[in-house]
Amino acid sequence: MNTRKRLAAMRMVRQDSPAVLGPANPACVIGLGQSCEHVLVNQDINQSLYKYEVAVSGRFDVIVDTLRQVSALQHEANFTQGAQAIAMSKLGYQLPARILDEAWVSGLDLRSLYSHCVIRSFKITVDQAAHDQQALRERTPLNQRFFLSCGYHTIDVSPCADGRLQGALPFVFRFAPNDAVWVKAYAGALFDVESDVCDWSQRELDRLSGAIPGGEQANYLKVAVYHFSSSKPAQQGCAAHGSCDSVAMQSALERLVELQSAIENRFGRGAAPDVLLIGVDTDTDAIRVHLPDELGRMSPYRYADSAVLYRDTLGMAALEARAAVDAAVSRVERTDGWGQGAGVMQPGMRHLVMALLEANLSQIEYVIQHHDGRYADIGHNERFICVGESLSEVQFRNMFYFAHLTTVEDGAVDVDIGVKIFTGLNVARGLPLSVLVHFHYSSKLPGSRVRALARCRRVKNAIEARYQSLHQRGFLHCCTAVSDTEGSERCTLIEDQAIESGH
């Protein structure tokens, strides 16, 4: 179906259709900034997440002021020593000595220092992830055991690469960090079908060989996550789809169907994994969960909106609120026919969907309590661009824009979108565009690390060549890092000379 026909079909569905619970702005329920407590909100997890947010944001928020202090000292006699003292006090790490020592000759290279600080602060965040997320692992009920109770040994999530969805798993969905949850972001949530078939095949092999505890009778679930902006739908929606919400939604749904078809064509009928489509309002973190019918099929028109559920159940007792959510979902499930579906969800899927909707009520209230009901940065506000393979250890709103690729050529569109975003975010303000090229390797495979380093070098060189003007003017700073999928090495930053020597 082409774009014009899809848009026409969307207009045929009335906003008050019984199959659609939404949209609603939860901030409008009580007024911006007003305190509230929904009975189904987990306040303990909200407090843990806020501590995590403050700790992570604090590592980046001090960078600009710190460099301003350092810049003011650059003509002092003991500049290097004074600058390092300020950096250690404010940032917790030292600045590159070479840049400081050369400042008296050619001036202080503040753009290089800025990029160094952004990437170094991210490295610290990766190193501290286990500590920072400990409370979330212990308290969040949507963990590996819960997913198995729903009948799923693996939850493979592909959100849009937009930085506003970086925190979707721990914040928006309230998934506990665990080995059962995979995340790979792609522009527009348009994940690579061939790559996902390989991922599914590997997990099937693990399951059949007994490598997944308790997963013998469980299934694989693929989730695609598109996004939209309730306050500026035509400006702050998905850039990969021209901020057209219906196109973003339909495109993600079509990609899920393509994955199922690819697996069934290759491995036979019935082999395809379950799929789920979720939309996120990046202004408020409310979600739309598109409800599969009894055959697992989904529709753009058949969804439950957590913002509406929050509004309708605010002030109820716990049992009453859960019953109201259950009844609302049942009403959507019973809406059959053209463009909707046929029958209710399978029990395991329904168990997961109900838990997702309830968990998101906590995030809605989190945004109300700590961000006045709507994020101040409703648009892009990422710190840097991550190219190659993402680090799932850090999942945090607007941490980075991600471009998943093996070579620049096969991910050129994603990288171009990121550069366009940062041209407005940073370059327009005189700040550089920081790029981290990151790939994984397996220490169990001989030579894997050396090959990952070589891949880093190739991609780094290609990025600098593709955006030569920015690079030559000092507005593009590109560094590299590798992580071990089997061992403990995470995001080791590699110096250029180390890459060249193959170490």
C-alpha positions as CSV (number, residue, x, y, z in Angstrom):
1,M,0.0,0.0,0.0
2,N,1.5,3.4,-1.0
3,T,1.8,6.4,1.3
4,R,-1.3,8.2,-0.1
5,K,-3.5,5.2,0.3
6,R,-2.2,4.6,3.9
7,L,-3.0,8.1,4.8
8,A,-6.5,7.9,3.3
9,A,-7.1,4.7,5.2
10,M,-6.0,6.3,8.5
11,R,-8.5,9.2,8.0
12,M,-11.3,6.7,7.6
13,V,-11.0,5.7,11.3
14,R,-12.8,8.0,13.6
15,Q,-10.8,9.3,16.6
16,D,-13.4,7.9,18.9
17,S,-13.4,4.5,17.3
18,P,-13.9,1.8,20.0
19,A,-10.8,0.1,18.8
20,V,-8.6,3.1,19.7
21,L,-8.0,4.2,23.3
22,G,-6.3,7.6,22.7
23,P,-4.7,9.9,22.2
24,A,-4.5,11.9,25.4
25,N,-1.9,14.0,27.1
26,P,-1.4,12.8,30.6
27,A,0.0,16.1,31.7
28,C,-3.3,17.7,31.0
29,V,-5.1,15.4,33.5
30,I,-3.8,17.3,36.5
31,G,-2.0,20.3,35.2
32,L,1.7,20.7,34.5
33,G,3.9,20.5,37.6
34,Q,1.0,19.4,39.9
35,S,1.9,16.5,42.2
36,C,-0.2,13.3,41.9
37,E,0.0,9.6,42.8
38,H,-1.6,6.9,40.7
39,V,-2.3,3.8,42.8
40,L,-0.5,1.5,40.2
41,V,2.6,3.6,40.1
42,N,5.8,2.0,41.5
43,Q,7.3,4.9,43.4
44,D,10.3,3.0,44.6
45,I,11.4,2.3,41.0
46,N,10.6,5.9,40.1
47,Q,13.0,7.1,42.8
48,S,15.7,4.7,41.6
49,L,15.3,5.8,38.0
50,Y,15.6,9.5,39.1
51,K,18.8,8.8,41.0
52,Y,20.1,7.1,37.9
53,E,19.0,10.0,35.7
54,V,20.7,12.6,37.9
55,A,23.9,10.6,38.2
56,V,24.2,10.1,34.4
57,S,23.1,13.6,33.4
58,G,25.5,15.1,35.9
59,R,28.5,13.6,34.2
60,F,27.7,15.6,31.0
61,D,26.0,18.7,32.3
62,V,29.2,20.0,33.9
63,I,31.4,19.7,30.7
64,V,30.7,23.2,29.2
65,D,31.2,25.1,32.5
66,T,34.3,23.1,33.3
67,L,35.9,23.9,29.9
68,R,34.9,27.6,30.3
69,Q,36.9,27.6,33.6
70,V,39.8,25.9,31.9
71,S,39.7,28.3,29.0
72,A,39.9,31.3,31.3
73,L,43.2,30.0,32.7
74,Q,45.0,29.3,29.4
75,H,47.4,32.2,29.7
76,E,48.4,31.5,33.3
77,A,51.9,30.3,34.1
78,N,50.8,27.0,35.6
79,F,48.0,26.5,33.1
80,T,48.4,22.7,32.6
81,Q,48.5,21.9,36.3
82,G,45.6,24.3,37.0
83,A,43.5,22.9,34.2
84,Q,44.0,19.3,35.3
85,A,43.1,20.2,38.9
86,I,39.8,21.7,37.7
87,A,39.1,18.7,35.4
88,M,39.7,16.2,38.2
89,S,37.5,18.2,40.6
90,K,34.6,18.8,38.2
91,L,34.8,15.8,35.8
92,G,36.7,13.1,37.7
93,Y,39.3,12.6,35.0
94,Q,42.2,14.4,33.4
95,L,42.2,16.2,30.1
96,P,44.7,15.2,27.3
97,A,48.0,16.7,28.3
98,R,49.1,17.3,24.7
99,I,46.3,19.6,24.0
100,L,47.0,21.6,27.2
101,D,50.7,21.8,26.6
102,E,50.3,23.1,23.1
103,A,47.8,25.8,24.1
104,W,50.4,28.5,24.4
105,V,51.4,28.1,20.8
106,S,48.2,27.8,18.8
107,G,45.5,28.5,21.5
108,L,43.4,26.0,23.4
109,D,41.6,23.5,21.1
110,L,38.3,23.6,23.0
111,R,36.4,21.6,20.4
112,S,38.8,18.6,20.8
113,L,38.5,18.9,24.6
114,Y,34.8,19.0,24.4
115,S,34.6,15.8,22.3
116,H,37.1,14.2,24.6
117,C,35.0,15.0,27.6
118,V,31.8,13.8,26.0
119,I,33.2,10.4,25.1
120,R,35.2,10.0,28.3
121,S,32.0,10.7,30.4
122,F,30.2,8.1,28.3
123,K,33.0,5.6,29.0
124,I,32.6,6.2,32.7
125,T,28.8,5.8,32.4
126,V,29.4,2.4,30.7
127,D,31.9,1.4,33.4
128,Q,29.4,2.4,36.2
129,A,26.3,0.9,34.5
130,A,26.2,-2.2,36.8
131,H,26.4,-0.1,39.9
132,D,24.0,2.6,38.6
133,Q,21.4,0.1,37.5
134,Q,21.6,-2.3,40.5
135,A,18.4,-1.1,42.1
136,L,16.6,-1.4,38.8
137,R,17.7,-5.0,38.4
138,E,16.6,-5.9,41.8
139,R,13.2,-4.1,41.9
140,T,11.8,-4.1,38.3
141,P,9.3,-7.0,38.0
142,L,9.5,-7.1,34.2
143,N,12.6,-9.4,34.3
144,Q,13.7,-12.6,32.7
145,R,11.6,-14.7,34.9
146,F,8.5,-12.7,34.0
147,F,9.2,-12.9,30.3
148,L,9.4,-16.7,30.6
149,S,6.1,-16.7,32.4
150,C,4.6,-15.0,29.3
151,G,6.2,-17.7,27.1
152,Y,9.1,-15.8,25.7
153,H,12.8,-16.7,26.1
154,T,14.0,-13.6,24.2
155,I,12.6,-10.1,23.7
156,D,14.3,-8.5,20.7
157,V,13.5,-4.8,20.6
158,S,14.2,-2.5,17.6
159,P,13.3,1.1,18.4
160,C,14.0,4.0,16.1
161,A,17.6,5.2,16.4
162,D,16.3,8.6,17.6
163,G,18.0,9.5,20.8
164,R,14.7,10.2,22.5
165,L,14.0,6.4,22.5
166,Q,17.4,5.5,24.0
167,G,15.8,5.0,27.4
168,A,12.8,3.1,26.2
169,L,13.6,-0.2,27.9
170,P,14.4,0.8,31.5
171,F,12.2,3.9,31.6
172,V,9.3,3.7,29.1
173,F,8.8,-0.1,29.3
174,R,10.3,-0.7,32.7
175,F,12.3,-3.7,31.5
176,A,14.9,-4.8,33.9
177,P,18.4,-5.1,32.3
178,N,18.9,-8.8,31.6
179,D,20.2,-11.3,29.1
180,A,16.7,-12.0,27.7
181,V,16.3,-8.5,26.3
182,W,18.1,-7.5,23.2
183,V,18.0,-4.0,21.6
184,K,19.2,-2.8,18.2
185,A,18.1,0.6,17.0
186,Y,17.6,1.6,13.4
187,A,16.4,4.8,11.8
188,G,12.6,4.7,11.6
189,A,12.6,1.3,13.4
190,L,13.4,-0.2,10.0
191,F,15.5,-3.1,11.3
192,D,17.5,-5.3,8.9
193,V,15.4,-8.4,8.2
194,E,18.4,-10.6,7.1
195,S,20.3,-9.7,10.3
196,D,17.2,-10.4,12.4
197,V,16.7,-13.8,10.8
198,C,20.3,-14.6,11.8
199,D,19.6,-13.4,15.4
200,W,16.5,-15.6,15.6
201,S,18.3,-18.6,14.2
202,Q,21.1,-18.3,16.8
203,R,18.6,-18.1,19.6
204,E,16.7,-21.0,18.2
205,L,19.9,-23.0,18.2
206,D,20.6,-21.9,21.8
207,R,17.1,-22.9,22.8
208,L,17.2,-26.3,21.2
209,S,20.6,-27.1,22.6
210,G,19.4,-26.2,26.1
211,A,21.6,-23.1,26.4
212,I,18.6,-21.0,27.5
213,P,17.5,-22.1,31.0
214,G,13.7,-22.6,31.0
215,G,13.4,-21.7,27.3
216,E,12.6,-25.2,25.9
217,Q,8.9,-24.4,25.3
218,A,9.2,-20.6,25.0
219,N,9.1,-18.4,21.9
220,Y,11.0,-15.5,20.5
221,L,9.3,-12.0,20.4
222,K,10.3,-9.3,18.0
223,V,9.2,-5.7,19.0
224,A,9.3,-2.7,16.7
225,V,9.0,0.7,18.4
226,Y,8.0,3.8,16.4
227,H,7.6,7.3,17.9
228,F,5.6,10.5,17.5
229,S,5.2,13.9,19.2
230,S,1.8,14.8,20.6
231,S,2.6,18.5,20.8
232,K,4.4,19.0,17.5
233,P,3.5,16.0,15.3
234,A,4.6,17.6,12.1
235,Q,7.9,18.9,13.4
236,Q,9.2,16.5,16.1
237,G,8.0,13.1,14.9
238,C,10.3,10.5,13.3
239,A,12.8,12.3,11.0
240,A,13.3,9.1,9.0
241,H,9.6,9.2,8.0
242,G,9.3,13.0,7.5
243,S,7.5,13.3,10.9
244,C,4.5,11.5,9.4
245,D,3.1,9.3,12.3
246,S,1.0,7.1,10.1
247,V,3.9,6.3,7.8
248,A,6.2,5.6,10.8
249,M,3.6,3.2,12.3
250,Q,2.7,1.4,9.0
251,S,6.4,1.1,8.0
252,A,7.4,-0.6,11.3
253,L,4.4,-2.9,11.1
254,E,5.3,-3.9,7.5
255,R,8.8,-4.7,8.6
256,L,7.5,-7.0,11.3
257,V,5.4,-8.8,8.8
258,E,8.4,-9.1,6.4
259,L,10.5,-10.7,9.2
260,Q,7.7,-13.3,9.9
261,S,7.4,-14.1,6.2
262,A,11.2,-14.4,5.8
263,I,11.5,-16.9,8.6
264,E,8.4,-19.0,7.5
265,N,9.7,-19.0,3.9
266,R,13.0,-20.3,5.1
267,F,12.1,-22.6,7.9
268,G,8.5,-23.5,7.3
269,R,5.0,-22.5,8.5
270,G,4.7,-21.9,12.2
271,A,8.4,-21.1,12.7
272,A,7.9,-17.3,12.7
273,P,8.3,-15.5,16.1
274,D,5.6,-13.5,17.7
275,V,5.7,-9.8,16.9
276,L,4.5,-6.7,18.7
277,L,4.2,-3.0,17.6
278,I,4.5,-0.2,20.1
279,G,4.4,3.6,19.6
280,V,6.0,6.0,22.0
281,D,5.0,9.7,22.5
282,T,8.4,11.1,23.0
283,D,6.9,14.2,24.6
284,T,5.5,12.3,27.6
285,D,6.7,8.7,27.3
286,A,3.1,7.4,27.1
287,I,2.8,4.4,24.8
288,R,0.4,2.8,22.3
289,V,0.4,-0.9,22.3
290,H,-1.0,-2.4,19.2
291,L,-3.0,-5.5,20.3
292,P,-2.4,-8.7,18.2
293,D,-5.5,-10.7,17.4
294,E,-5.7,-14.5,18.1
295,L,-3.6,-15.2,15.0
296,G,-0.9,-12.7,16.1
297,R,-1.8,-10.1,13.5
298,M,-1.8,-6.4,14.3
299,S,-3.5,-3.4,12.9
300,P,-2.7,0.3,12.9
301,Y,-6.2,1.0,14.3
302,R,-6.3,-1.6,17.2
303,Y,-4.3,-0.3,20.1
304,A,-4.5,0.7,23.8
305,D,-3.1,4.1,24.8
306,S,-1.6,4.3,28.3
307,A,-2.2,8.0,28.5
308,V,-5.9,7.4,28.3
309,L,-5.7,4.6,30.8
310,Y,-3.8,6.8,33.2
311,R,-6.4,9.5,32.9
312,D,-9.4,7.2,33.3
313,T,-8.0,5.3,36.3
314,L,-6.4,8.1,38.3
315,G,-7.9,8.2,41.8
316,M,-9.2,4.6,41.7
317,A,-8.2,1.9,44.2
318,A,-5.7,-0.7,42.9
319,L,-8.2,-3.5,42.2
320,E,-10.6,-1.1,40.6
321,A,-7.9,0.4,38.4
322,R,-6.6,-3.0,37.2
323,A,-10.1,-4.1,36.4
324,A,-10.7,-0.9,34.4
325,V,-7.5,-1.4,32.4
326,D,-8.4,-5.0,31.8
327,A,-11.9,-4.0,30.6
328,A,-10.6,-1.3,28.4
329,V,-8.2,-3.7,26.7
330,S,-11.0,-6.3,26.3
331,R,-13.1,-3.7,24.5
332,V,-10.4,-3.2,22.0
333,E,-9.9,-6.9,21.6
334,R,-13.5,-7.5,20.8
335,T,-13.4,-5.0,18.0
336,D,-13.1,-7.2,14.9
337,G,-13.6,-6.7,11.2
338,W,-11.9,-4.9,8.4
339,G,-8.7,-3.1,9.5
340,Q,-9.0,-4.4,13.1
341,G,-8.4,-8.1,13.7
342,A,-10.1,-11.3,14.7
343,G,-10.3,-12.5,18.2
344,V,-8.4,-11.9,21.4
345,M,-4.7,-12.1,22.2
346,Q,-3.0,-15.3,23.2
347,P,-2.8,-15.6,27.0
348,G,1.0,-15.1,27.2
349,M,0.9,-12.1,24.9
350,R,-2.0,-10.6,26.9
351,H,-0.1,-11.1,30.2
352,L,2.8,-9.2,28.7
353,V,0.7,-6.4,27.2
354,M,-1.2,-5.8,30.5
355,A,2.1,-5.6,32.4
356,L,3.6,-3.2,29.8
357,L,0.6,-0.9,30.1
358,E,0.6,-0.9,33.9
359,A,4.4,-0.4,34.0
360,N,4.1,2.6,31.7
361,L,1.8,4.3,34.1
362,S,4.8,4.7,36.4
363,Q,6.8,6.4,33.6
364,I,3.9,8.8,32.8
365,E,3.9,9.9,36.4
366,Y,7.7,10.0,36.4
367,V,7.6,12.6,33.6
368,I,4.9,14.5,35.4
369,Q,6.9,14.5,38.7
370,H,10.3,15.3,37.3
371,H,9.7,17.0,34.0
372,D,6.5,18.9,34.5
373,G,4.5,16.3,32.4
374,R,6.4,17.0,29.2
375,Y,10.1,16.9,28.5
376,A,11.7,20.3,27.9
377,D,13.7,18.8,25.1
378,I,10.9,17.4,23.0
379,G,13.2,17.4,20.1
380,H,16.7,16.0,19.6
381,N,19.2,16.7,22.3
382,E,21.7,13.8,22.0
383,R,25.2,14.0,23.3
384,F,27.0,12.3,20.4
385,I,26.6,9.9,17.5
386,C,27.3,6.2,18.0
387,V,28.2,4.4,14.8
388,G,28.5,0.6,14.3
389,E,27.2,-1.5,17.1
390,S,25.4,0.0,20.1
391,L,26.3,-0.6,23.7
392,S,23.2,-1.9,25.4
393,E,24.7,-1.3,28.9
394,V,23.6,2.3,28.7
395,Q,20.0,3.0,27.8
396,F,19.2,6.6,28.6
397,R,17.1,9.3,26.8
398,N,19.0,11.4,24.3
399,M,22.4,9.8,25.2
400,F,23.3,9.4,21.6
401,Y,22.0,9.1,18.1
402,F,22.7,5.6,16.8
403,A,23.5,4.5,13.3
404,H,23.7,0.7,13.0
405,L,26.1,-0.4,10.3
406,T,29.1,-2.5,9.2
407,T,30.4,-0.1,6.5
408,V,29.5,3.6,6.0
409,E,28.1,2.7,2.6
410,D,25.4,0.4,4.0
411,G,24.4,2.8,6.7
412,A,24.9,6.1,4.9
413,V,21.3,7.3,5.3
414,D,21.3,6.7,9.0
415,V,24.7,8.5,9.4
416,D,23.5,11.4,7.2
417,I,20.4,11.9,9.4
418,G,22.6,12.0,12.5
419,V,25.0,14.5,11.0
420,K,22.1,16.7,9.9
421,I,20.7,16.6,13.5
422,F,24.0,17.5,15.1
423,T,24.6,20.3,12.6
424,G,21.7,22.0,14.2
425,L,22.4,20.9,17.7
426,N,26.1,21.5,18.0
427,V,27.8,23.0,14.9
428,A,25.4,25.9,14.8
429,R,26.5,26.8,18.3
430,G,30.2,26.4,17.6
431,L,30.5,23.0,19.2
432,P,31.8,19.9,17.4
433,L,30.0,16.8,16.3
434,S,31.4,13.8,18.4
435,V,31.3,10.4,16.8
436,L,32.1,7.1,18.6
437,V,32.7,4.2,16.2
438,H,32.1,1.0,18.2
439,F,32.1,-2.7,17.4
440,H,31.9,-5.9,19.3
441,Y,34.3,-8.9,19.1
442,S,34.4,-12.3,20.6
443,S,37.4,-13.3,22.7
444,K,36.5,-16.9,21.9
445,L,37.3,-16.4,18.2
446,P,41.0,-16.1,17.4
447,G,41.8,-12.7,15.8
448,S,38.4,-11.3,16.4
449,R,39.6,-8.2,18.3
450,V,42.1,-7.4,15.6
451,R,39.4,-7.6,13.0
452,A,37.1,-5.4,15.1
453,L,39.9,-2.8,15.4
454,A,40.4,-2.9,11.6
455,R,36.7,-2.4,11.1
456,C,36.8,0.6,13.4
457,R,39.6,2.1,11.4
458,R,37.8,1.6,8.1
459,V,34.6,3.2,9.3
460,K,36.4,6.1,11.1
461,N,38.3,6.9,7.9
462,A,35.2,6.7,5.8
463,I,33.2,9.0,8.1
464,E,36.0,11.6,8.0
465,A,36.2,11.4,4.2
466,R,32.4,11.5,3.8
467,Y,32.1,14.7,6.0
468,Q,35.5,16.1,5.0
469,S,34.4,19.7,5.3
470,L,33.3,19.3,8.9
471,H,36.4,17.3,9.8
472,Q,38.8,19.8,8.3
473,R,37.2,22.7,10.1
474,G,37.5,20.9,13.4
475,F,33.7,20.3,13.8
476,L,33.9,16.5,13.5
477,H,35.8,14.4,16.0
478,C,35.8,10.7,15.6
479,C,37.1,8.1,18.0
480,T,36.9,4.3,18.2
481,A,36.1,1.7,20.8
482,V,35.6,-2.1,21.1
483,S,33.8,-4.4,23.5
484,D,34.0,-8.2,24.1
485,T,30.8,-10.1,23.8
486,E,32.2,-12.9,26.0
487,G,34.5,-11.2,28.5
488,S,34.5,-8.1,30.6
489,E,36.0,-5.6,28.2
490,R,33.4,-2.8,27.6
491,C,33.9,0.2,25.4
492,T,37.7,0.3,25.5
493,L,38.7,3.6,23.8
494,I,41.4,2.9,21.2
495,E,44.1,5.5,20.3
496,D,44.8,5.9,16.6
497,Q,48.4,4.6,16.9
498,A,47.2,1.5,18.7
499,I,44.7,0.8,15.9
500,E,47.4,1.2,13.3
501,S,49.7,-1.2,15.0
502,G,46.9,-3.8,15.4
503,H,47.0,-3.9,19.2
